[in-house]
Every structure is written in C-alpha cells, then in structure tokens.
C-alpha cells in the first residue's frame, strides 16, 4: 500500500493544473480551442506531457463579477 500511495502522490504532484476564469458567452468551439492551446503552451514551457495537464474552465455570469464595486450586469 505504501508503494501505491507514493506512486499516486508523485503522479498527482507532476500534473500541472490550469484554471481559466472567464465571463460566460464563449462558444464550445472557442473553449475547445482555448483548452488545446493552453495545454500545448503549458506542455511546451513546463515539459509536462499533454496527457497529464488538467485544464478547468470556470465561467462566471455578469451578475457574479464586479469591477470597481459595480457588477458588469449593471453597466
């Protein structure tokens, strides 16, 4: 069990995680292209294999995002 845990920890520590936060409204094609290009860039700059790179896209509504104390939905 100890060997398995060590191997799993090593694998998880070597996986780059990328979180992209953006306002909702991009098409599925745009998000797909973004994930592909970010994955390629992270692989190129970090040396990590593309199949180990995890990309999260977090979409926010304009009601949940504010700049200077004003929600974007109120502008």
Secondary structure, DSSP 4 states (H G I P E B T S, - for coil): -HHHHHHHHHHHHTS-EEEEEEES---HHHHHHHHHHHHHHHHHHH---GGG-EEEEEEE-GGG-EETTEEGGG-
